[in-house]
Amino acid sequence: MVALLSFSNILSPINLKDSMQCLPPKTLRVLIVDDNRAIHDDFRKILCPDSQQTSELEAAESTLFGAPTEMTKTMHFELVSAYQGRDALELVRQSVADKNPYAMAFMDVRMPPGWDGIETTAEIWKLDPDIQIVICTAYSDYSWNELHEKLGHTDRLVILKKPFDNIEVLQLAHAVCEKWRLLQKTRAQVFDLERKVDERTSELRESQQMVLRQERLAAVGQLSAGVAHDFNNILTIILGNAELLLLSPTVKKDSKGSLEEISLAATRAAKLTQQLLAFSRQQVMRSKNVSLVDVTSNLVSMLTRALGERIALRLTDSGDLPPVYADAAMIEQVLMNMVVNARDAMPDGGEVTIGMEVVELNEQQERLDAEARGGKFVCLSVSDTGCGMGAATLKRIFEPFFTTKEVGKGTGLGLATVYGIVKQHRGWVDVESTVGKGTTFRIYFPVANEPAEAPAMETEPLLRPNRHNGVETILVVEDEAAVRALARRIFQNCGYRVLEAASGDQAVEIINRTQEHIDLVLTDLVMPGGISGHELGRMLQARTPSLEVLFTSGYSQDFTVDGFLKEGVNFLVKPYSPPALLQMVRSCLDRRPRSVAELSAPQAPSHAGVSPSAQPQAFAAGGVVLA
């Protein structure tokens, strides 16, 4: 038996070199279940030979065959003995609990007085269905059909007839254990694959939910923009008429207080409207290459006052940061909203940290965040040590009018405004928060290609008595009748001649049939149906380049992207005050090239009350006639 044992290590056809390349050698547990102790000793001699004796036989082999042979990689077995079926069941139960299972079991059929091998196998498979069973028998106690009927399946069952030789046992142990090991490896791979599929499915589900949230926010933003546009028209009427009354010498002193309150309330409403426009990404932008470090540094004192004495403000940056193409005032609004939000999360005090760094994102990071994209960005982070937020709150923080504060403590537009401004700057916001530990907002702005521009020096406009008065002809194109009437009153009070149109199509019709010299066209950008203000202005200036066109609107809708509109030059944001409108109009008219005839023409009297149907009169030669 010993000779056969050593020779079997060489002749065994189970060469595991290829099948175990990715797995380290491992001792496999084998359960021997037989009531005969001598059988246990035989299995130990076959499967766990003495290493010294084996080495001697290998040396003898080398002498006989003239050259040392390469050792075939063999398995290492740990044998555990059980002499009755119930004992074997308990050992299997313990191995399952310890997560150290048996790979196979050599099972005798006849083990009086307890369970036989088939009964024991059935019970063992209830605990560990993966264990491979080799039934050892000298008799035909059960037919194959009977085994199948009693056990239910036979794919993990092999029958070994007694008496058996060493090579047969060793080969069988190798083959069956390798089958068990491949089953475990395959199961681990399937488990890992399922885990990866679950992770990817969760990522896709989260991305889908994020897309749905983005679409919902976009729909709410579109609605907000429409509401803000109409609301700005209303505020223009309220503010304009209130200021006209305040400037009137006939208004009683006791009425001025009420008018001032109306004007103040309308101004506050205008700021609320600007927040709605910021969320819907329709706020007018004044973008240039700016340094976030400079913007933040200029705002430190104001942020410190907003936080109060119980909250510390700390600034960190990673050195020389590249500029971003942004509206500095909007970035200030983002910082202020973020800091105020952090302050409200720390009623008992704490710390706010504002940090800045350059980050470069790759494709892998793009896949992790539906809003992220590859490239170079400046990351502006605002962290607090406040109460933090749960998952349910995090999903809604950017929704307009959503707030966790008490009634009257907030509008719910602070973070919605941040979201809108950042998206308008082609960036995005990431949020991390832990309840009881604090929150970190990371805002990503794309890096600008050009260096930061020096801040422009702001100067007060030069105002002189009757500076805004004039005698020119102005065509007012506005679909809102009350706004149109307000503009007419403002202009007529300062001596201008006024023509009116309720749409772009009507404006073209008036221009084509009147012989009036039109010096300036004041047009709303957004008008229902027909020609928009943008199209009207381009059309008129294409035909008469010297014609001045002043555009006005309650929201930008990216009108300034192509550079045609420039706020403070030919674009006025609603709601506007009468002085602001008059100053802008006068500025547009004064920059026109003037002819000698116009410069020498006497000042005409005020033409209050002139309507489009009035008889045309001769005005400045610098005007335009479209026939």
C-alpha positions as CSV (number, residue, x, y, z in Angstrom):
1,M,0.0,0.0,0.0
2,V,2.8,2.5,0.8
3,A,4.5,1.9,-2.6
4,L,1.2,2.5,-4.4
5,L,0.7,5.6,-2.3
6,S,4.0,7.3,-3.3
7,F,3.7,6.3,-6.9
8,S,0.2,7.8,-7.0
9,N,1.5,11.3,-6.4
10,I,3.4,11.1,-9.7
11,L,0.8,9.2,-11.8
12,S,-2.2,11.1,-10.6
13,P,-3.9,12.6,-13.7
14,I,-5.3,15.5,-11.7
15,N,-2.7,18.2,-12.6
16,L,-3.9,21.3,-10.8
17,K,-1.3,23.7,-12.1
18,D,-3.6,25.3,-14.6
19,S,-6.8,25.2,-12.6
20,M,-5.2,26.8,-9.5
21,Q,-3.1,29.6,-11.0
22,C,-5.3,32.3,-9.5
23,L,-5.8,30.5,-6.2
24,P,-3.2,29.9,-3.5
25,P,-2.7,26.4,-2.2
26,K,-5.3,25.6,0.4
27,T,-5.9,22.7,2.7
28,L,-9.2,21.1,1.9
29,R,-11.3,19.5,4.6
30,V,-12.4,15.9,4.1
31,L,-14.9,14.1,6.4
32,I,-14.5,10.3,6.9
33,V,-17.7,8.7,8.1
34,D,-17.3,5.0,8.9
35,D,-17.9,2.8,12.0
36,N,-14.6,0.9,11.3
37,R,-11.6,2.7,12.7
38,A,-9.2,0.8,10.4
39,I,-10.8,2.5,7.4
40,H,-10.0,5.9,8.9
41,D,-6.4,4.9,9.2
42,D,-6.3,3.7,5.6
43,F,-7.7,7.0,4.3
44,R,-5.1,8.9,6.3
45,K,-2.2,6.9,4.8
46,I,-3.6,7.6,1.3
47,L,-4.5,11.2,1.6
48,C,-2.1,12.4,4.3
49,P,1.2,10.5,3.7
50,D,4.3,10.9,5.7
51,S,6.4,13.7,4.1
52,Q,9.8,12.1,4.9
53,Q,8.8,8.8,3.4
54,T,7.5,10.5,0.3
55,S,10.8,12.4,-0.1
56,E,12.7,9.1,0.1
57,L,10.6,7.6,-2.6
58,E,11.0,10.6,-4.8
59,A,14.8,10.4,-4.4
60,A,14.7,6.8,-5.4
61,E,12.6,7.7,-8.4
62,S,15.2,10.2,-9.5
63,T,17.9,7.6,-9.2
64,L,16.0,5.0,-11.2
65,F,14.8,7.4,-14.0
66,G,18.1,9.3,-14.2
67,A,16.8,12.9,-13.7
68,P,14.7,14.7,-11.0
69,T,11.0,15.0,-12.0
70,E,9.0,18.1,-11.6
71,M,6.6,17.8,-8.7
72,T,3.0,17.8,-9.7
73,K,1.1,20.3,-7.6
74,T,-1.1,18.2,-5.2
75,M,-3.8,19.2,-2.8
76,H,-3.4,19.2,0.9
77,F,-6.2,17.5,2.9
78,E,-7.3,17.8,6.5
79,L,-9.1,14.7,7.5
80,V,-11.8,14.7,10.2
81,S,-13.3,11.4,11.5
82,A,-16.9,10.5,12.5
83,Y,-18.0,7.0,13.4
84,Q,-21.7,7.4,13.3
85,G,-24.1,9.4,11.1
86,R,-25.3,11.7,13.9
87,D,-21.7,12.5,14.8
88,A,-21.0,13.5,11.2
89,L,-24.1,15.7,11.1
90,E,-22.9,17.6,14.2
91,L,-19.5,18.1,12.7
92,V,-21.0,19.5,9.5
93,R,-23.3,21.8,11.5
94,Q,-20.3,23.2,13.4
95,S,-18.3,23.7,10.1
96,V,-21.1,25.7,8.6
97,A,-21.3,27.8,11.8
98,D,-17.6,28.4,11.7
99,K,-17.6,29.1,7.9
100,N,-15.0,26.4,7.5
101,P,-16.9,23.9,5.4
102,Y,-16.0,20.4,4.3
103,A,-15.2,19.9,0.6
104,M,-16.2,16.2,0.6
105,A,-17.0,13.2,2.7
106,F,-16.2,9.5,2.3
107,M,-19.4,7.9,3.6
108,D,-19.8,4.2,4.5
109,V,-23.3,2.8,3.8
110,R,-23.6,0.4,6.7
111,M,-23.0,2.0,10.2
112,P,-25.1,0.2,12.8
113,P,-26.8,0.9,15.0
114,G,-27.6,4.4,13.8
115,W,-28.3,6.1,10.5
116,D,-26.9,4.5,7.4
117,G,-24.9,6.4,4.9
118,I,-27.8,7.4,2.7
119,E,-29.8,8.8,5.6
120,T,-26.8,10.6,6.9
121,T,-26.1,12.1,3.4
122,A,-29.7,13.4,3.2
123,E,-29.5,15.1,6.6
124,I,-26.0,16.6,5.8
125,W,-27.2,18.1,2.5
126,K,-30.0,19.9,4.4
127,L,-27.2,21.8,6.3
128,D,-24.6,22.0,3.5
129,P,-25.9,21.2,0.0
130,D,-22.4,21.8,-1.6
131,I,-20.5,19.0,0.2
132,Q,-19.5,16.3,-2.3
133,I,-20.3,12.8,-1.1
134,V,-18.5,9.5,-2.0
135,I,-20.5,6.5,-1.0
136,C,-18.2,3.6,0.0
137,T,-19.9,0.2,-0.1
138,A,-19.1,-3.5,-0.8
139,Y,-22.7,-4.4,-1.4
140,S,-25.5,-3.2,-3.6
141,D,-27.6,-1.9,-0.7
142,Y,-29.4,0.6,-3.0
143,S,-30.0,0.9,-6.7
144,W,-29.2,4.1,-8.5
145,N,-32.9,4.8,-8.8
146,E,-33.4,4.3,-5.1
147,L,-30.6,6.7,-4.3
148,H,-32.1,9.3,-6.6
149,E,-35.5,8.8,-5.0
150,K,-34.2,9.1,-1.4
151,L,-31.7,12.0,-2.0
152,G,-33.6,13.9,-4.7
153,H,-30.4,14.7,-6.7
154,T,-27.2,12.9,-7.4
155,D,-25.0,15.5,-9.1
156,R,-22.8,15.7,-5.9
157,L,-22.8,11.9,-5.3
158,V,-20.1,9.3,-6.4
159,I,-20.1,5.6,-5.5
160,L,-16.8,3.9,-4.6
161,K,-16.9,0.1,-4.5
162,K,-14.9,-1.7,-1.9
163,P,-12.2,-2.9,-1.9
164,F,-10.5,0.1,-3.5
165,D,-6.8,0.9,-4.1
166,N,-4.8,3.9,-3.2
167,I,-4.6,5.5,-6.6
168,E,-8.4,5.3,-7.1
169,V,-9.0,7.0,-3.7
170,L,-6.4,9.7,-4.4
171,Q,-7.6,10.5,-7.9
172,L,-11.2,10.6,-6.7
173,A,-10.3,12.9,-3.8
174,H,-8.5,15.3,-6.2
175,A,-11.3,15.3,-8.7
176,V,-14.2,15.7,-6.3
177,C,-12.4,18.4,-4.2
178,E,-11.4,20.3,-7.4
179,K,-15.1,20.2,-8.4
180,W,-16.1,21.6,-5.0
181,R,-13.4,24.3,-5.2
182,L,-14.5,25.4,-8.7
183,L,-18.1,25.5,-7.4
184,Q,-17.0,27.9,-4.6
185,K,-14.9,29.9,-7.0
186,T,-17.7,30.2,-9.5
187,R,-20.2,31.1,-6.8
188,A,-17.8,33.8,-5.5
189,Q,-17.5,35.2,-9.0
190,V,-21.2,35.2,-9.5
191,F,-21.7,36.9,-6.2
192,D,-19.1,39.5,-7.1
193,L,-20.7,40.0,-10.5
194,E,-24.1,40.4,-8.9
195,R,-22.6,42.9,-6.4
196,K,-21.2,44.9,-9.3
197,V,-24.5,44.7,-11.2
198,D,-26.3,45.9,-8.1
199,E,-23.9,48.8,-7.6
200,R,-24.2,49.8,-11.2
201,T,-27.9,49.5,-11.1
202,S,-28.0,51.7,-8.0
203,E,-25.8,54.2,-9.8
204,L,-28.1,54.2,-12.8
205,R,-31.1,54.4,-10.6
206,E,-29.6,57.4,-8.8
207,S,-28.6,59.0,-12.1
208,Q,-32.2,58.5,-13.4
209,Q,-33.6,60.0,-10.2
210,M,-31.2,62.9,-10.5
211,V,-32.2,63.4,-14.2
212,L,-35.9,63.4,-13.1
213,R,-35.1,65.9,-10.3
214,Q,-33.3,68.1,-12.9
215,E,-36.3,67.9,-15.2
216,R,-38.6,68.8,-12.4
217,L,-36.5,71.7,-11.3
218,A,-36.2,72.8,-15.0
219,A,-40.0,72.7,-15.2
220,V,-40.4,74.7,-12.0
221,G,-37.7,77.1,-13.2
222,Q,-39.5,77.7,-16.5
223,L,-42.7,78.4,-14.6
224,S,-40.8,80.7,-12.2
225,A,-39.3,82.6,-15.1
226,G,-42.8,83.1,-16.7
227,V,-44.2,84.3,-13.3
228,A,-41.2,86.5,-12.7
229,H,-41.5,88.1,-16.2
230,D,-45.2,89.0,-15.6
231,F,-44.4,90.0,-12.0
232,N,-41.7,92.4,-13.2
233,N,-44.1,94.1,-15.5
234,I,-46.5,94.6,-12.6
235,L,-43.6,95.9,-10.4
236,T,-42.5,98.3,-13.2
237,I,-46.0,99.8,-13.2
238,I,-46.1,100.0,-9.4
239,L,-42.6,101.5,-8.9
240,G,-42.9,103.8,-11.9
241,N,-46.2,105.3,-10.9
242,A,-45.2,105.6,-7.3
243,E,-42.1,107.5,-8.2
244,L,-43.9,109.7,-10.6
245,L,-46.3,110.6,-7.8
246,L,-43.5,111.2,-5.4
247,L,-41.9,113.6,-7.9
248,S,-45.2,115.5,-8.5
249,P,-45.4,118.8,-6.6
250,T,-49.2,118.4,-6.2
251,V,-48.9,115.3,-3.9
252,K,-49.8,116.0,-0.3
253,K,-47.2,115.4,2.4
254,D,-49.3,112.9,4.3
255,S,-49.5,110.8,1.0
256,K,-45.8,110.7,0.5
257,G,-45.3,108.3,3.4
258,S,-47.7,105.8,1.8
259,L,-46.1,106.2,-1.6
260,E,-42.7,105.6,-0.1
261,E,-43.9,102.4,1.6
262,I,-45.4,101.3,-1.7
263,S,-42.1,101.9,-3.4
264,L,-40.1,100.1,-0.7
265,A,-42.4,97.1,-0.8
266,A,-42.2,96.9,-4.6
267,T,-38.4,97.1,-4.3
268,R,-38.4,94.1,-1.9
269,A,-40.7,92.3,-4.3
270,A,-38.3,93.0,-7.1
271,K,-35.5,91.4,-5.2
272,L,-37.6,88.3,-4.6
273,T,-38.3,88.2,-8.3
274,Q,-34.6,88.3,-9.0
275,Q,-34.2,85.3,-6.8
276,L,-36.8,83.4,-8.9
277,L,-35.0,84.5,-12.0
278,A,-31.7,83.3,-10.6
279,F,-33.2,79.9,-9.9
280,S,-34.7,79.6,-13.4
281,R,-31.3,80.8,-14.8
282,Q,-32.9,83.8,-16.5
283,Q,-31.2,86.5,-14.4
284,V,-29.2,89.0,-16.5
285,M,-25.5,88.2,-16.2
286,R,-22.6,90.7,-16.3
287,S,-19.8,88.1,-16.8
288,K,-16.1,88.6,-17.1
289,N,-12.9,86.8,-16.0
290,V,-12.8,87.1,-12.2
291,S,-10.7,85.7,-9.4
292,L,-12.8,83.8,-6.8
293,V,-10.1,84.6,-4.2
294,D,-10.6,88.3,-4.8
295,V,-14.4,88.1,-4.8
296,T,-14.3,86.2,-1.5
297,S,-11.7,88.5,0.1
298,N,-13.8,91.5,-0.8
299,L,-16.8,90.0,0.9
300,V,-15.1,88.8,4.2
301,S,-16.3,91.7,6.3
302,M,-19.9,91.4,5.2
303,L,-19.8,87.6,5.7
304,T,-18.4,88.0,9.2
305,R,-21.2,90.4,10.1
306,A,-23.8,88.0,8.7
307,L,-22.4,85.1,10.8
308,G,-22.3,87.0,14.1
309,E,-20.0,86.7,17.0
310,R,-20.7,83.0,17.9
311,I,-19.6,81.6,14.5
312,A,-16.0,81.7,13.2
313,L,-15.2,82.2,9.6
314,R,-12.1,80.5,8.1
315,L,-10.8,80.9,4.6
316,T,-8.5,78.4,2.8
317,D,-7.2,78.3,-0.7
318,S,-4.6,76.3,-2.6
319,G,-2.5,79.2,-3.8
320,D,-2.7,80.9,-7.1
321,L,-6.0,79.9,-8.6
322,P,-7.0,80.4,-12.3
323,P,-9.9,82.8,-13.0
324,V,-13.4,81.8,-13.9
325,Y,-15.8,83.5,-16.3
326,A,-18.5,84.7,-14.0
327,D,-20.7,87.5,-12.8
328,A,-18.9,88.7,-9.6
329,A,-22.1,90.0,-8.1
330,M,-23.8,86.7,-8.6
331,I,-20.8,84.9,-7.0
332,E,-21.2,87.2,-4.0
333,Q,-24.8,86.3,-3.8
334,V,-24.0,82.6,-3.9
335,L,-21.4,83.0,-1.1
336,M,-23.8,85.1,1.0
337,N,-26.7,82.6,0.6
338,M,-24.4,79.7,1.5
339,V,-23.0,81.4,4.5
340,V,-26.4,82.5,5.8
341,N,-27.7,78.9,5.3
342,A,-24.7,77.6,7.3
343,R,-25.4,80.2,10.0
344,D,-29.0,79.0,10.4
345,A,-27.7,75.4,10.8
346,M,-25.6,76.5,13.8
347,P,-27.9,78.2,16.3
348,D,-25.4,77.4,19.1
349,G,-22.4,78.6,17.2
350,G,-19.7,76.8,15.3
351,E,-17.3,77.3,12.3
352,V,-17.8,78.0,8.6
353,T,-14.9,77.2,6.3
354,I,-14.7,78.6,2.7
355,G,-12.2,76.8,0.6
356,M,-11.0,77.0,-3.0
357,E,-8.9,74.6,-5.1
358,V,-8.3,73.6,-8.7
359,V,-9.6,70.1,-9.6
360,E,-9.4,68.2,-12.8
361,L,-12.1,65.6,-13.4
362,N,-11.8,62.5,-15.5
363,E,-14.4,60.2,-17.2
364,Q,-14.7,57.9,-14.1
365,Q,-15.7,60.9,-11.9
366,E,-18.2,61.9,-14.6
367,R,-19.9,58.5,-14.3
368,L,-20.2,58.9,-10.5
369,D,-22.1,62.2,-10.8
370,A,-24.7,62.8,-13.5
371,E,-24.1,66.6,-13.4
372,A,-20.3,66.4,-13.5
373,R,-18.2,66.6,-16.7
374,G,-14.5,66.2,-17.4
375,G,-12.2,69.1,-17.5
376,K,-10.5,71.7,-15.2
377,F,-12.6,73.5,-12.6
378,V,-12.2,75.8,-9.6
379,C,-14.0,74.2,-6.7
380,L,-15.5,76.6,-4.2
381,S,-16.5,74.8,-1.0
382,V,-18.5,76.0,2.0
383,S,-18.5,73.8,5.1
384,D,-20.2,74.1,8.5
385,T,-20.2,72.3,11.8
386,G,-24.0,72.5,12.1
387,C,-26.9,70.1,12.5
388,G,-26.5,68.5,9.1
389,M,-29.3,67.1,6.9
390,G,-30.9,63.7,6.3
391,A,-31.3,62.0,2.9
392,A,-34.9,63.1,2.5
393,T,-33.9,66.8,3.0
394,L,-30.9,66.5,0.7
395,K,-33.1,65.5,-2.2
396,R,-35.2,68.6,-1.9
397,I,-32.8,71.4,-0.8
398,F,-32.6,73.0,-4.2
399,E,-36.4,73.1,-4.8
400,P,-37.8,76.7,-4.7
401,F,-39.8,77.5,-1.6
402,F,-38.7,74.3,0.2
403,T,-37.4,75.2,3.7
404,T,-36.9,73.4,7.0
405,K,-37.1,76.7,8.9
406,E,-40.1,78.0,10.8
407,V,-42.8,79.9,9.1
408,G,-41.6,83.5,8.4
409,K,-37.9,82.6,9.0
410,G,-37.1,82.0,5.3
411,T,-38.4,82.1,1.8
412,G,-37.0,78.8,0.7
413,L,-35.2,80.5,-2.2
414,G,-31.7,80.8,-0.8
415,L,-30.3,77.4,-2.1
416,A,-32.6,77.5,-5.1
417,T,-31.0,80.8,-6.1
418,V,-27.5,79.2,-5.6
419,Y,-28.5,76.3,-7.8
420,G,-29.8,78.5,-10.6
421,I,-26.8,80.9,-10.5
422,V,-24.3,78.0,-10.6
423,K,-26.1,76.3,-13.5
424,Q,-26.2,79.6,-15.3
425,H,-22.4,79.7,-15.0
426,R,-22.2,76.1,-16.5
427,G,-21.3,74.6,-13.2
428,W,-22.9,72.3,-10.7
429,V,-23.2,71.7,-6.9
430,D,-22.3,68.6,-4.8
431,V,-23.5,68.3,-1.3
432,E,-22.3,66.0,1.6
433,S,-24.1,66.1,4.9
434,T,-24.2,64.0,8.1
435,V,-26.8,64.6,10.7
436,G,-25.2,66.1,13.8
437,K,-21.8,66.7,12.1
438,G,-22.4,69.3,9.5
439,T,-22.6,70.0,5.7
440,T,-20.2,70.7,2.9
441,F,-21.3,72.3,-0.4
442,R,-18.8,72.0,-3.3
443,I,-19.5,74.3,-6.2
444,Y,-17.6,73.7,-9.5
445,F,-16.9,76.6,-12.0
446,P,-15.2,76.0,-15.3
447,V,-11.7,77.6,-15.5
448,A,-11.5,80.6,-17.9
449,N,-8.9,80.7,-20.6
450,E,-8.0,84.3,-20.1
451,P,-6.5,86.0,-17.1
452,A,-8.8,87.9,-14.6
453,E,-9.8,91.4,-15.6
454,A,-9.1,94.3,-13.4
455,P,-12.3,95.6,-11.6
456,A,-13.9,98.5,-13.3
457,M,-13.9,101.8,-11.4
458,E,-17.5,102.8,-10.8
459,T,-18.4,106.5,-11.1
460,E,-21.5,108.3,-10.2
461,P,-23.5,109.4,-13.3
462,L,-23.3,113.2,-14.0
463,L,-26.7,114.6,-13.3
464,R,-27.7,118.1,-14.2
465,P,-31.0,120.0,-14.1
466,N,-33.2,119.0,-17.1
467,R,-30.4,116.5,-18.1
468,H,-33.0,113.9,-19.1
469,N,-35.3,116.2,-21.1
470,G,-35.5,116.0,-24.9
471,V,-37.5,116.7,-28.0
472,E,-36.7,113.5,-29.9
473,T,-39.3,111.0,-31.1
474,I,-39.4,107.7,-29.3
475,L,-41.3,104.6,-30.4
476,V,-42.4,102.5,-27.4
477,V,-43.0,98.8,-28.3
478,E,-44.6,97.0,-25.3
479,D,-47.3,94.3,-25.2
480,E,-48.3,95.3,-21.6
481,A,-50.7,98.3,-21.9
482,A,-50.0,99.6,-18.4
483,V,-46.3,99.5,-18.9
484,R,-46.6,101.2,-22.2
485,A,-48.8,103.9,-20.7
486,L,-46.2,104.4,-17.9
487,A,-43.4,104.9,-20.4
488,R,-45.5,107.3,-22.4
489,R,-46.1,109.5,-19.3
490,I,-42.5,109.4,-18.3
491,F,-41.3,110.5,-21.7
492,Q,-44.0,113.1,-22.3
493,N,-43.3,114.7,-19.0
494,C,-39.8,115.3,-20.2
495,G,-40.7,116.7,-23.6
496,Y,-40.2,113.7,-25.8
497,R,-42.6,112.9,-28.6
498,V,-44.0,109.3,-28.2
499,L,-45.3,106.7,-30.7
500,E,-46.8,103.4,-29.3
501,A,-47.0,99.9,-30.6
502,A,-48.4,96.8,-28.8
503,S,-46.3,94.2,-30.8
504,G,-43.4,93.9,-33.1
505,D,-45.7,93.6,-36.1
506,Q,-47.5,96.7,-35.2
507,A,-44.2,98.6,-34.7
508,V,-43.2,97.6,-38.3
509,E,-46.5,98.8,-39.6
510,I,-46.2,102.2,-37.8
511,I,-42.7,102.7,-39.0
512,N,-43.7,101.9,-42.6
513,R,-46.7,104.2,-42.8
514,T,-45.5,107.2,-40.7
515,Q,-43.3,109.9,-42.0
516,E,-42.1,110.7,-38.5
517,H,-38.4,110.9,-37.8
518,I,-37.9,108.2,-35.2
519,D,-34.8,108.8,-33.0
520,L,-35.0,105.8,-30.7
521,V,-37.0,102.6,-30.3
522,L,-37.7,101.3,-26.8
523,T,-38.8,97.7,-27.1
524,D,-39.6,94.8,-24.8
525,L,-37.7,91.6,-25.7
526,V,-40.5,89.1,-25.0
527,M,-43.7,89.7,-26.8
528,P,-46.3,87.1,-27.7
529,G,-46.6,86.1,-31.4
530,G,-45.0,87.6,-34.4
531,I,-41.7,89.5,-34.2
532,S,-39.8,89.5,-30.9
533,G,-38.1,92.6,-29.7
534,H,-34.7,91.1,-30.5
535,E,-35.7,90.4,-34.1
536,L,-37.3,93.9,-34.4
537,G,-34.1,95.6,-33.2
538,R,-31.9,93.7,-35.5
539,M,-34.2,94.3,-38.5
540,L,-34.4,98.1,-37.8
541,Q,-30.7,98.5,-37.3
542,A,-29.9,96.5,-40.4
543,R,-32.0,99.0,-42.4
544,T,-30.8,102.1,-40.5
545,P,-27.6,101.6,-38.6
546,S,-27.8,105.0,-37.0
547,L,-31.1,104.2,-35.3
548,E,-30.8,103.7,-31.5
549,V,-32.7,100.7,-30.1
550,L,-33.0,100.2,-26.3
551,F,-34.2,96.8,-25.2
552,T,-35.9,96.0,-21.9
553,S,-37.1,92.8,-20.3
554,G,-38.0,91.1,-17.0
555,Y,-35.5,88.3,-17.6
556,S,-32.6,87.6,-19.9
557,Q,-33.3,84.1,-21.5
558,D,-29.7,84.2,-22.6
559,F,-30.3,87.2,-24.8
560,T,-26.8,88.6,-23.9
561,V,-24.9,85.5,-25.1
562,D,-24.1,86.8,-28.6
563,G,-23.0,90.2,-27.3
564,F,-25.8,92.1,-29.1
565,L,-27.3,93.2,-25.8
566,K,-25.2,94.9,-23.2
567,E,-26.8,96.0,-19.9
568,G,-26.2,99.6,-19.3
569,V,-25.6,100.3,-23.0
570,N,-28.7,99.1,-24.9
571,F,-30.4,96.9,-22.3
572,L,-32.5,97.9,-19.3
573,V,-33.7,95.3,-16.8
574,K,-37.3,95.5,-15.5
575,P,-38.5,96.7,-13.1
576,Y,-37.0,100.0,-13.8
577,S,-37.5,103.4,-12.2
578,P,-38.3,106.6,-14.2
579,P,-34.9,108.2,-13.6
580,A,-33.1,105.0,-14.7
581,L,-35.2,104.8,-17.9
582,L,-34.7,108.5,-18.7
583,Q,-31.0,108.3,-18.0
584,M,-30.6,105.3,-20.3
585,V,-32.6,106.9,-23.1
586,R,-30.7,110.1,-22.9
587,S,-27.4,108.2,-22.9
588,C,-28.5,106.3,-26.1
589,L,-29.6,109.5,-27.8
590,D,-26.5,111.5,-26.9
591,R,-24.1,109.0,-28.3
592,R,-25.7,109.2,-31.8
593,P,-23.7,111.0,-34.5
594,R,-25.3,114.5,-34.8
595,S,-25.6,116.5,-38.0
596,V,-24.9,120.2,-38.3
597,A,-28.6,120.9,-38.7
598,E,-29.4,119.0,-35.5
599,L,-26.8,120.8,-33.5
600,S,-28.1,124.2,-34.6
601,A,-31.8,123.3,-34.3
602,P,-33.7,125.2,-31.5
603,Q,-35.1,123.2,-28.6
604,A,-38.7,122.2,-29.3
605,P,-41.4,122.5,-26.7
606,S,-42.8,119.6,-24.8
607,H,-45.2,117.4,-26.8
608,A,-47.2,116.0,-24.1
609,G,-50.2,114.0,-25.2
610,V,-49.0,113.3,-28.7
611,S,-50.4,110.0,-30.1
612,P,-49.5,108.0,-33.2
613,S,-52.4,109.5,-35.1
614,A,-51.0,113.1,-34.6
615,Q,-49.9,114.9,-37.7
616,P,-46.2,114.3,-38.4
617,Q,-43.9,117.2,-37.7
618,A,-40.3,117.8,-38.8
619,F,-37.8,116.9,-36.1
620,A,-34.0,116.4,-35.8
621,A,-32.3,115.5,-39.0
622,G,-30.6,112.6,-37.1
623,G,-33.8,110.6,-37.0
624,V,-34.9,107.8,-39.3
625,V,-37.8,107.5,-41.7
626,L,-38.7,104.1,-42.9
627,A,-41.1,104.1,-45.9
